[in-house]
Amino acid sequence: MKVPERQQSDGGSVVNDNMRGIVIFLVIGLVAGWLASWIIPGSGSLLRYLISGVLGAFVGGYLFSALKINLPFRNIWVSQIVTATAGAVIVMIVAKLIF
């Protein structure tokens, strides 16, 4: 049995909007992980970039919020990538210390 999609007032579906947000989040994490691998060298794979970037997005977002750091970028994508990259660098440093 197929579950009907809920409709938003503008005609788009909630499910499609959620999927789009998840895909954008994963792409930002992938880019951030790749950029962090340039700063903290090591063997890199697509999965490693993705994991470090996604974890870095959470770590960077938390730290920037806790330290009340506001980035001066007007472009939200650049701001999110920089935040996630900073967090990914921290994640990679901690991972190197542990492993």
Backbone as a chain_set.jsonl record, in Angstrom:
{"seq": "MKVPERQQSDGGSVVNDNMRGIVIFLVIGLVAGWLASWIIPGSGSLLRYLISGVLGAFVGGYLFSALKINLPFRNIWVSQIVTATAGAVIVMIVAKLIF", "coords": {"N": [[0.835, -1.161, 0.0], [0.633, 2.136, -0.926], [1.812, 5.072, 0.587], [0.195, 8.115, 0.699], [1.53, 11.212, -0.472], [2.019, 14.139, 1.453], [0.856, 17.376, 0.714], [2.299, 20.569, 0.158], [1.471, 24.054, 0.54], [2.404, 25.354, -1.734], [2.359, 23.469, -3.672], [4.496, 21.642, -3.862], [5.967, 18.533, -2.73], [6.283, 17.328, 0.612], [7.938, 15.184, 1.107], [9.723, 15.198, -1.074], [11.03, 17.643, -0.594], [12.298, 17.086, 1.836], [14.049, 15.028, 1.047], [15.647, 16.415, -0.766], [16.898, 18.225, 0.961], [18.398, 16.438, 2.539], [20.131, 15.346, 0.617], [21.539, 17.66, -0.164], [22.786, 18.26, 2.273], [24.468, 16.021, 2.519], [26.112, 16.392, 0.272], [27.378, 18.805, 0.938], [28.746, 17.884, 3.2], [30.442, 16.022, 1.957], [32.04, 17.673, 0.31], [33.201, 19.264, 2.311], [34.621, 17.322, 3.776], [36.444, 16.539, 1.822], [37.87, 18.945, 1.427], [38.936, 19.216, 4.002], [40.662, 17.066, 4.001], [42.72, 18.02, 2.503], [43.88, 19.777, 4.226], [44.502, 18.272, 6.525], [46.496, 15.841, 5.852], [46.172, 12.529, 4.528], [45.247, 9.134, 3.781], [42.653, 9.097, 1.501], [39.232, 8.5, 0.86], [36.092, 8.317, -0.825], [34.08, 7.621, 0.988], [35.326, 8.169, 3.433], [35.677, 10.939, 3.227], [32.997, 11.7, 3.196], [32.002, 10.793, 5.708], [33.703, 12.152, 7.561], [33.129, 14.776, 6.831], [30.33, 15.027, 7.285], [30.16, 14.48, 10.045], [31.81, 16.553, 10.797], [30.242, 18.746, 10.103], [28.305, 18.769, 12.102], [29.963, 19.041, 14.39], [31.393, 21.435, 13.806], [29.225, 23.226, 13.52], [28.154, 23.156, 16.113], [30.369, 24.064, 17.676], [30.892, 26.633, 16.555], [28.52, 27.88, 17.155], [28.474, 27.677, 19.971], [30.715, 29.169, 20.62], [29.945, 31.548, 19.685], [30.575, 32.441, 17.072], [30.315, 34.183, 14.14], [30.358, 33.84, 10.785], [31.697, 35.889, 8.161], [30.527, 35.622, 5.649], [28.268, 36.18, 2.991], [27.023, 34.361, 1.408], [25.182, 31.534, 1.952], [25.845, 28.885, 1.375], [28.638, 28.846, 1.165], [29.275, 29.601, 3.75], [28.254, 27.402, 5.205], [29.851, 25.339, 4.17], [32.422, 26.145, 4.979], [32.099, 26.088, 7.766], [31.522, 23.334, 8.147], [33.882, 22.254, 7.14], [35.815, 23.216, 8.951], [34.939, 21.87, 11.239], [35.308, 19.247, 10.311], [38.071, 19.113, 10.1], [38.749, 19.207, 12.796], [37.536, 16.805, 13.605], [39.095, 14.986, 12.136], [41.625, 15.398, 13.274], [41.176, 14.537, 15.933], [40.506, 11.876, 15.367], [42.954, 10.944, 14.335], [44.495, 11.131, 16.651], [43.265, 9.259, 18.271], [43.316, 6.841, 16.797]], "CA": [[0.0, 0.0, 0.0], [1.429, 3.347, -1.059], [1.428, 6.155, 1.479], [0.068, 9.341, -0.088], [2.404, 12.302, -0.07], [1.344, 15.351, 1.897], [1.126, 18.491, -0.176], [2.495, 21.884, 0.735], [0.602, 25.05, -0.077], [2.912, 25.758, -3.043], [2.23, 22.346, -4.593], [5.606, 20.708, -3.743], [5.711, 17.526, -1.709], [7.145, 17.373, 1.795], [8.932, 14.122, 0.965], [10.759, 15.663, -1.997], [11.799, 18.68, 0.068], [13.16, 16.427, 2.823], [15.104, 14.319, 0.321], [16.535, 17.43, -1.314], [17.695, 18.712, 2.083], [19.356, 15.396, 2.916], [21.149, 15.26, -0.433], [22.375, 18.858, -0.052], [23.597, 18.079, 3.478], [25.504, 15.04, 2.215], [27.06, 16.996, -0.668], [28.183, 19.749, 1.725], [29.65, 17.054, 3.992], [31.444, 15.441, 1.066], [32.965, 18.755, -0.053], [33.939, 19.643, 3.526], [35.573, 16.248, 4.057], [37.499, 16.607, 0.812], [38.696, 20.109, 1.747], [39.669, 18.922, 5.241], [41.741, 16.126, 3.688], [43.831, 18.825, 1.997], [44.51, 20.418, 5.383], [45.042, 17.159, 7.318], [46.727, 14.8, 4.841], [45.985, 11.129, 4.869], [44.607, 8.408, 2.688], [41.275, 9.55, 1.403], [38.277, 7.808, 0.016], [34.816, 9.021, -0.853], [33.374, 7.339, 2.241], [36.005, 8.904, 4.508], [35.311, 12.347, 3.057], [31.592, 11.855, 3.575], [31.848, 10.621, 7.157], [34.355, 13.248, 8.286], [32.419, 16.012, 6.526], [29.03, 15.047, 7.961], [30.457, 14.672, 11.467], [32.363, 17.897, 10.913], [29.147, 19.723, 10.045], [27.733, 18.834, 13.447], [30.973, 19.565, 15.317], [31.621, 22.836, 13.48], [28.029, 23.993, 13.852], [28.064, 23.256, 17.568], [31.441, 24.912, 18.195], [30.695, 28.016, 16.132], [27.378, 28.388, 17.912], [28.859, 27.804, 21.378], [31.698, 30.247, 20.735], [29.3, 32.743, 19.111], [31.333, 32.856, 15.898], [29.507, 34.439, 12.953], [31.222, 33.992, 9.621], [31.33, 37.096, 7.418], [30.106, 35.304, 4.281], [26.858, 36.405, 2.685], [26.526, 33.169, 0.75], [24.923, 30.503, 2.972], [26.542, 27.636, 1.015], [30.045, 29.024, 1.538], [29.31, 29.589, 5.214], [28.065, 26.028, 5.672], [31.019, 24.529, 3.797], [33.532, 26.542, 5.856], [31.797, 25.55, 9.098], [31.686, 21.878, 8.109], [35.303, 21.954, 6.937], [36.489, 23.431, 10.234], [34.568, 20.738, 12.087], [35.927, 18.025, 9.778], [39.491, 19.151, 10.489], [38.784, 18.805, 14.21], [37.21, 15.37, 13.644], [40.249, 14.238, 11.636], [42.697, 15.473, 14.279], [40.795, 13.648, 17.032], [40.61, 10.501, 14.858], [44.376, 10.588, 14.269], [44.977, 10.953, 18.013], [42.689, 8.014, 18.827], [43.751, 5.676, 16.034]], "C": [[0.889, 1.236, 0.0], [0.891, 4.437, -0.144], [1.323, 7.425, 0.644], [0.981, 10.436, 0.456], [1.563, 13.49, 0.375], [1.75, 16.488, 0.981], [1.341, 19.772, 0.611], [1.598, 22.864, -0.008], [1.091, 25.476, -1.457], [2.89, 24.615, -4.053], [3.376, 21.344, -4.529], [5.328, 19.691, -2.653], [6.723, 17.65, -0.578], [8.256, 16.349, 1.67], [10.056, 14.567, 0.043], [11.622, 16.743, -1.377], [12.749, 18.085, 1.102], [14.32, 15.717, 2.147], [16.12, 15.303, -0.247], [17.446, 17.974, -0.215], [18.75, 17.713, 2.517], [20.477, 15.306, 1.894], [22.085, 16.464, -0.37], [23.301, 18.752, 1.151], [24.744, 17.104, 3.213], [26.546, 15.604, 1.252], [27.959, 17.998, 0.062], [29.183, 18.979, 2.588], [30.767, 16.457, 3.161], [32.486, 16.482, 0.669], [33.82, 19.147, 1.153], [34.975, 18.581, 3.887], [36.742, 16.25, 3.094], [38.434, 17.775, 1.104], [39.526, 19.867, 3.009], [40.818, 17.959, 4.98], [42.937, 16.843, 3.058], [44.597, 19.468, 3.154], [45.188, 19.378, 6.273], [45.27, 15.995, 6.356], [46.555, 13.391, 5.403], [45.343, 10.434, 3.696], [43.133, 8.787, 2.657], [40.451, 8.667, 0.491], [36.968, 8.589, 0.09], [34.049, 8.826, 0.446], [34.003, 8.097, 3.41], [35.686, 10.392, 4.436], [33.896, 12.594, 3.562], [31.413, 11.783, 5.089], [32.471, 11.782, 7.92], [33.64, 14.568, 8.029], [31.083, 16.126, 7.23], [29.227, 15.22, 9.467], [30.996, 16.079, 11.718], [31.301, 18.982, 10.857], [28.503, 19.877, 11.416], [28.707, 19.471, 14.438], [31.201, 21.056, 15.071], [30.425, 23.709, 13.824], [27.882, 24.197, 15.347], [29.112, 24.229, 18.12], [31.254, 26.378, 17.809], [29.546, 28.645, 16.889], [27.761, 28.626, 19.376], [29.832, 28.954, 21.588], [31.185, 31.566, 20.162], [30.113, 33.33, 17.958], [30.361, 33.002, 14.726], [30.447, 34.68, 11.784], [30.759, 35.173, 8.781], [30.841, 36.844, 5.99], [28.621, 35.571, 4.103], [26.223, 35.179, 2.039], [26.391, 32.048, 1.78], [25.674, 29.211, 2.664], [27.999, 27.717, 1.426], [30.187, 28.959, 3.053], [29.173, 28.171, 5.764], [29.257, 25.147, 5.34], [32.22, 24.867, 4.687], [33.327, 25.991, 7.262], [32.021, 24.044, 9.145], [33.141, 21.488, 7.923], [36.092, 22.141, 8.228], [36.186, 22.283, 11.198], [35.213, 19.448, 11.63], [37.413, 17.97, 10.108], [39.634, 18.713, 11.944], [38.514, 17.31, 14.348], [38.413, 14.547, 13.199], [41.423, 14.255, 12.618], [42.412, 14.531, 15.433], [40.912, 12.183, 16.594], [42.067, 10.061, 14.777], [44.962, 10.362, 15.66], [44.496, 9.63, 18.604], [43.247, 6.782, 18.105], [45.159, 5.867, 15.645]], "O": [[1.789, 1.362, 0.83], [-0.312, 4.696, -0.097], [2.275, 7.779, -0.052], [1.178, 10.569, 1.664], [0.54, 13.811, -0.231], [2.891, 16.538, 0.524], [0.657, 20.031, 1.601], [1.038, 22.54, -1.055], [0.288, 25.916, -2.279], [3.359, 24.781, -5.18], [3.245, 20.263, -5.102], [4.539, 19.954, -1.745], [7.873, 18.031, -0.794], [9.39, 16.605, 2.076], [11.227, 14.338, 0.346], [12.831, 16.766, -1.605], [13.887, 18.536, 1.228], [15.454, 15.794, 2.62], [17.323, 15.045, -0.209], [18.641, 18.163, -0.441], [19.877, 18.097, 2.83], [21.647, 15.2, 2.263], [23.299, 16.308, -0.509], [24.474, 19.113, 1.063], [25.872, 17.346, 3.642], [27.736, 15.326, 1.398], [29.167, 18.032, -0.172], [30.342, 19.38, 2.696], [31.912, 16.393, 3.608], [33.684, 16.2, 0.691], [35.029, 19.339, 1.022], [36.097, 18.919, 4.266], [37.883, 15.998, 3.48], [39.654, 17.622, 1.038], [40.688, 20.27, 3.075], [41.843, 18.022, 5.66], [44.051, 16.319, 3.081], [45.807, 19.675, 3.07], [46.317, 19.58, 6.722], [44.341, 15.241, 6.071], [46.769, 13.129, 6.587], [44.941, 11.077, 2.727], [42.461, 8.791, 3.689], [40.934, 8.16, -0.521], [36.779, 9.422, 0.976], [33.434, 9.766, 0.95], [33.293, 8.608, 4.276], [35.453, 11.032, 5.461], [33.634, 13.571, 4.263], [30.74, 12.629, 5.677], [31.847, 12.339, 8.823], [33.554, 15.401, 8.931], [30.731, 17.198, 7.723], [28.534, 16.021, 10.093], [30.676, 16.709, 12.725], [31.444, 20.025, 11.494], [28.193, 20.991, 11.84], [28.324, 20.334, 15.227], [31.202, 21.85, 16.012], [30.586, 24.807, 14.357], [27.526, 25.286, 15.798], [28.794, 25.104, 18.925], [31.436, 27.266, 18.641], [29.599, 29.827, 17.229], [27.413, 29.657, 19.952], [29.784, 29.636, 22.612], [31.896, 32.571, 20.154], [30.314, 34.541, 17.872], [29.667, 32.05, 14.367], [31.24, 35.621, 11.8], [29.559, 35.435, 8.693], [30.756, 37.785, 5.201], [27.813, 35.227, 4.965], [25.009, 34.99, 2.123], [27.375, 31.659, 2.408], [26.098, 28.511, 3.584], [28.543, 26.759, 1.977], [31.112, 28.335, 3.572], [29.894, 27.786, 6.685], [29.638, 24.296, 6.143], [32.953, 23.97, 5.102], [34.265, 25.488, 7.88], [32.64, 23.535, 10.079], [33.591, 20.493, 8.49], [36.942, 21.315, 8.563], [37.079, 21.79, 11.887], [35.624, 18.634, 12.457], [37.952, 16.894, 10.367], [40.532, 17.942, 12.282], [39.186, 16.625, 15.119], [38.724, 13.524, 13.809], [42.127, 13.257, 12.775], [43.301, 13.802, 15.872], [41.368, 11.342, 17.369], [42.384, 8.921, 15.116], [45.826, 9.503, 15.838], [45.223, 8.966, 19.343], [43.606, 5.795, 18.747], [45.742, 5.003, 14.989]]}, "num_chains": 1, "name": "protein.A"}
